[in-house]
Amino acid sequence: MNNYKIIALDESGKASYAHHSELFVLSSVIISEKFKPKLDRLMRKLKFKYFKDAEIVFHSRDMYRAKGPFSTLRDNKKTIDFWSEFISIANSREISLSFIIVNKDKARKNGWQPKTILKRCYLKILEEYATKQLKLDNGKIISESDPSQDLYLIQAHNRLQSMGSSGGSITALEYKKKITSLSLVNKSNLDIDVQLADALAPIAGMIYLNNTKLKIKRLNKIEKMKKRLIDRKIQDKTNPSIFEVLI
């Protein structure tokens, strides 16, 4: 029986230039299929502890603004405690992260259309996943469905199945054998890996803006914890994570 690694995709911001976001961040969480039930149990316990609802869906927009069901995070101590425990779970060696970042202002100046952003981001993240994470395992793709974006994910997947990677690191036949499914899900599916990808995406944006001096600010305690998590993931040589800026 084959071992499977799942890549769960979500994003922060929108590729559209009409959207107010400065960045488009394609975020992914990569875990073994066997580890997913344990991750779900740990996160359900965390959700119930802080929000009294084990099935509440992590949504980064509401979490970071402490809105709606996440209003308890307006309490500073609870916020610190929650993110400390959240990061402790996400820090598991079983979890790898990938972030592909596009600075939309630079993309516009270079003549990229919004669909160019989506095409290149999806292609890059799937290439990296197939070549670096699936040396011994087969793979499954799960993505938070967005009708305006799904087509470009499917196109990237189909291109790799028919042509392989542009650099020759994986052939079309190898990719087709390794990646056995692509699923488009909504939040009601309660996939914890997709929720985690959603919750972590803004952290990558924060780090990019801070590192490039686009938004110089002193990081608070929670932001420092989040940055340390990403730094540790990137430095892990045994289960490598990716933080790549396309433009």
RODO-2510 file (C-alpha; in nm, 4 decimals, decimal comma):
residues 247
     n   res          X          Y          Z
     1     m     0,0000     0,0000     0,0000
     2     n     0,1387     0,3399    -0,1006
     3     n     0,2047     0,6141     0,1517
     4     y     0,0453     0,9446     0,0620
     5     k     0,1391     1,3045     0,1312
     6     i    -0,1360     1,5619     0,1032
     7     i    -0,0779     1,9190    -0,0096
     8     a    -0,3578     2,1466     0,1113
     9     l    -0,3830     2,4848    -0,0614
    10     d    -0,5319     2,8201     0,0294
    11     e    -0,4281     3,1808    -0,0129
    12     s    -0,4106     3,5276     0,1321
    13     g    -0,5108     3,8205    -0,0849
    14     k    -0,6439     3,8039    -0,4387
    15     a    -0,4657     3,8076    -0,7724
    16     s    -0,7113     4,0665    -0,9047
    17     y    -0,5720     4,4206    -0,9201
    18     a    -0,9147     4,5469    -0,8190
    19     h    -0,8648     4,3801    -0,4806
    20     h    -0,7024     4,5915    -0,2081
    21     s    -0,4389     4,3305    -0,1144
    22     e    -0,0745     4,4241    -0,1728
    23     l     0,0324     4,0625    -0,2067
    24     f    -0,0972     3,7365    -0,3386
    25     v     0,0257     3,4550    -0,1150
    26     l    -0,0383     3,0950    -0,2150
    27     s    -0,0056     2,8904     0,1019
    28     s     0,0148     2,5157     0,1491
    29     v     0,0397     2,2652     0,4307
    30     i     0,1967     1,9300     0,3447
    31     i     0,1319     1,6325     0,5729
    32     s     0,1165     1,2569     0,5477
    33     e    -0,2323     1,1186     0,5088
    34     k    -0,1726     0,9093     0,8220
    35     f    -0,0970     1,2198     1,0297
    36     k    -0,4119     1,4090     0,9282
    37     p    -0,6478     1,2450     1,1851
    38     k    -0,4060     1,3282     1,4678
    39     l    -0,3716     1,6878     1,3491
    40     d    -0,7501     1,7147     1,3351
    41     r    -0,7853     1,5830     1,6926
    42     l    -0,5254     1,8266     1,8254
    43     m    -0,6860     2,1235     1,6528
    44     r    -1,0378     2,0223     1,7591
    45     k    -0,9194     2,0147     2,1185
    46     l    -0,7638     2,3597     2,0748
    47     k    -1,0799     2,4983     1,9132
    48     f    -1,3006     2,3725     2,1934
    49     k    -1,0664     2,5081     2,4591
    50     y    -1,0707     2,8639     2,3238
    51     f    -1,3962     2,8885     2,1265
    52     k    -1,6184     2,6183     2,2846
    53     d    -1,6771     2,4695     1,9402
    54     a    -1,4623     2,1838     1,8107
    55     e    -1,5940     2,2297     1,4562
    56     i    -1,5394     2,6024     1,4217
    57     v    -1,3565     2,6679     1,0939
    58     f    -1,0291     2,8589     1,1125
    59     h    -1,0637     3,1617     0,8866
    60     s    -0,7643     3,3934     0,8868
    61     r    -0,9600     3,7109     0,8177
    62     d    -1,1806     3,6662     1,1249
    63     m    -0,9005     3,5236     1,3410
    64     y    -0,6661     3,8151     1,2851
    65     r    -0,9421     4,0705     1,3374
    66     a    -1,0931     3,8819     1,6340
    67     k    -1,4319     3,8970     1,4641
    68     g    -1,7440     3,6833     1,5030
    69     p    -1,6758     3,3483     1,6704
    70     f    -1,3132     3,4523     1,7249
    71     s    -1,4036     3,7598     1,9311
    72     t    -1,2512     3,5973     2,2410
    73     l    -0,9135     3,6734     2,0834
    74     r    -0,9671     4,0402     2,1684
    75     d    -0,8325     3,9476     2,5108
    76     n    -0,4549     3,9871     2,4838
    77     k    -0,3644     3,7017     2,7196
    78     k    -0,6048     3,4614     2,5467
    79     t    -0,4628     3,5632     2,2106
    80     i    -0,1063     3,4942     2,3217
    81     d    -0,2048     3,1620     2,4782
    82     f    -0,4038     3,0545     2,1725
    83     w    -0,1335     3,1353     1,9205
    84     s     0,1307     2,9774     2,1417
    85     e    -0,0611     2,6493     2,1414
    86     f    -0,1549     2,6796     1,7734
    87     i     0,2091     2,7334     1,6766
    88     s     0,3202     2,4455     1,8987
    89     i     0,0958     2,2110     1,6984
    90     a     0,1987     2,3604     1,3642
    91     n     0,5631     2,3193     1,4645
    92     s     0,5326     1,9397     1,4390
    93     r     0,8058     1,7787     1,2297
    94     e     0,5232     1,6055     1,0435
    95     i     0,4136     1,9354     0,8898
    96     s     0,5863     2,1088     0,6019
    97     l     0,4843     2,4492     0,4652
    98     s     0,5120     2,6145     0,1252
    99     f     0,4518     2,9798     0,0457
   100     i     0,4662     3,1355    -0,3011
   101     i     0,4477     3,5156    -0,2894
   102     v     0,3758     3,7755    -0,5548
   103     n     0,4119     4,1496    -0,5008
   104     k     0,1157     4,2698    -0,7060
   105     d     0,2575     4,6169    -0,7726
   106     k     0,5735     4,4639    -0,9196
   107     a     0,3680     4,2107    -1,1146
   108     r     0,1533     4,4877    -1,2651
   109     k     0,4622     4,6912    -1,3642
   110     n     0,6035     4,3814    -1,5340
   111     g     0,2893     4,3322    -1,7371
   112     w     0,1501     4,0324    -1,5524
   113     q    -0,2227     3,9848    -1,5805
   114     p    -0,4042     3,8467    -1,2738
   115     k    -0,4325     3,5105    -1,4486
   116     t    -0,0530     3,5147    -1,4962
   117     i    -0,0109     3,5431    -1,1197
   118     l    -0,2390     3,2452    -1,0609
   119     k    -0,0878     3,0294    -1,3358
   120     r     0,2703     3,0839    -1,2198
   121     c     0,1945     3,0433    -0,8500
   122     y     0,0027     2,7176    -0,8923
   123     l     0,2602     2,5763    -1,1309
   124     k     0,5473     2,6638    -0,8994
   125     i     0,3916     2,5211    -0,5835
   126     l     0,2946     2,1942    -0,7540
   127     e     0,6408     2,1572    -0,9114
   128     e     0,8084     2,2076    -0,5737
   129     y     0,5688     1,9644    -0,4071
   130     a     0,6175     1,6907    -0,6651
   131     t     0,9958     1,7170    -0,6822
   132     k     1,0862     1,7833    -0,3189
   133     q     0,8129     1,6184    -0,1125
   134     l     0,7239     1,3064    -0,3097
   135     k     1,0559     1,1276    -0,3472
   136     l     0,9212     0,8268    -0,1542
   137     d     0,5484     0,8955    -0,1410
   138     n     0,2525     0,9502    -0,3682
   139     g     0,0549     1,2714    -0,3452
   140     k    -0,2948     1,4147    -0,3263
   141     i    -0,3909     1,7773    -0,3841
   142     i    -0,6683     1,9445    -0,1831
   143     s    -0,7590     2,3067    -0,2453
   144     e    -1,0063     2,5549    -0,1002
   145     s    -1,2293     2,6057    -0,4015
   146     d    -1,2630     2,9495    -0,5560
   147     p    -1,4514     2,9592    -0,8877
   148     s    -1,2332     3,2458    -1,0091
   149     q    -0,9142     3,0482    -0,9482
   150     d    -0,9903     2,6761    -0,9769
   151     l    -0,9346     2,6723    -1,3521
   152     y    -0,5724     2,7828    -1,3143
   153     l    -0,4946     2,5172    -1,0536
   154     i    -0,6401     2,2507    -1,2829
   155     q    -0,4423     2,3891    -1,5778
   156     a    -0,1170     2,3770    -1,3776
   157     h    -0,1901     2,0187    -1,2742
   158     n    -0,2740     1,9174    -1,6316
   159     r     0,0365     2,0866    -1,7691
   160     l     0,2609     1,8929    -1,5325
   161     q     0,0793     1,5704    -1,6223
   162     s     0,1339     1,6306    -1,9926
   163     m     0,4717     1,8095    -2,0024
   164     g     0,6462     1,7608    -1,6691
   165     s     0,8390     2,0412    -1,4961
   166     s     1,0014     2,3101    -1,7086
   167     g     1,3449     2,2398    -1,5605
   168     g     1,3212     1,8660    -1,6184
   169     s     1,3228     1,7770    -1,2479
   170     i     1,0163     1,5570    -1,2957
   171     t     0,8760     1,4084    -1,6151
   172     a     0,5107     1,4039    -1,7111
   173     l     0,4961     1,0278    -1,6531
   174     e     0,6589     1,0580    -1,3097
   175     y     0,4212     1,3359    -1,2081
   176     k     0,1183     1,1451    -1,3304
   177     k     0,2190     0,8375    -1,1319
   178     k     0,2887     1,0328    -0,8153
   179     i    -0,0123     1,2694    -0,8024
   180     t    -0,3217     1,0526    -0,7925
   181     s    -0,5991     1,3044    -0,7183
   182     l    -0,6984     1,6698    -0,7079
   183     s    -0,9928     1,7721    -0,4881
   184     l    -1,1687     2,1083    -0,4725
   185     v    -1,3366     2,1508    -0,1342
   186     n    -1,5275     2,4176     0,0534
   187     k    -1,5013     2,5090     0,4195
   188     s    -1,7927     2,2808     0,5085
   189     n    -1,5670     1,9861     0,4272
   190     l    -1,3778     2,0722     0,7503
   191     d    -1,0333     1,9785     0,6172
   192     i    -0,7982     2,0818     0,8954
   193     d    -0,4950     2,0986     0,6644
   194     v    -0,6750     2,3490     0,4390
   195     q    -0,7763     2,5522     0,7450
   196     l    -0,4154     2,5529     0,8616
   197     a    -0,2971     2,6753     0,5208
   198     d    -0,5525     2,9576     0,5441
   199     a    -0,4478     3,0567     0,8970
   200     l    -0,0752     3,0590     0,8133
   201     a    -0,0907     3,2457     0,4802
   202     p    -0,0965     3,5992     0,6310
   203     i     0,2162     3,5187     0,8333
   204     a     0,4133     3,4715     0,5120
   205     g     0,2876     3,8065     0,3866
   206     m     0,3869     3,9760     0,7115
   207     i     0,7380     3,8304     0,6929
   208     y     0,7818     3,9341     0,3296
   209     l     0,6721     4,2921     0,3924
   210     n     0,8966     4,3190     0,6973
   211     n     1,1995     4,1600     0,5310
   212     t     1,1738     4,3797     0,2237
   213     k     1,1276     4,6933     0,4351
   214     l     0,7968     4,7667     0,2663
   215     k     0,6374     4,7900     0,6083
   216     i     0,8992     4,8384     0,8755
   217     k     0,7564     4,7774     1,2198
   218     r     0,8560     4,6322     1,5521
   219     l     0,7049     4,2869     1,5722
   220     n     0,4912     4,2175     1,8767
   221     k     0,5171     3,9013     2,0841
   222     i     0,2678     3,7039     1,8751
   223     e     0,4222     3,8133     1,5449
   224     k     0,7656     3,7085     1,6702
   225     m     0,6285     3,3634     1,7580
   226     k     0,4787     3,3306     1,4116
   227     k     0,8007     3,4407     1,2423
   228     r     1,0057     3,1920     1,4455
   229     l     0,7718     2,9139     1,3321
   230     i     0,8293     2,9923     0,9646
   231     d     1,2045     3,0353     1,0187
   232     r     1,2261     2,6934     1,1859
   233     k     1,0288     2,5313     0,9065
   234     i     1,2504     2,6791     0,6355
   235     q     1,5676     2,5731     0,8189
   236     d     1,4516     2,2131     0,8656
   237     k     1,6570     2,0038     0,6227
   238     t     1,4788     1,6744     0,6908
   239     n     1,1296     1,7959     0,5945
   240     p     1,1951     2,1139     0,3973
   241     s     0,9516     2,4023     0,3708
   242     i     0,9487     2,6638     0,0952
   243     f     0,9276     3,0408     0,1069
   244     e     0,9635     3,1761    -0,2460
   245     v     0,8968     3,5167    -0,3962
   246     l     0,8109     3,4975    -0,7674
   247     i     0,8276     3,8723    -0,8207
***
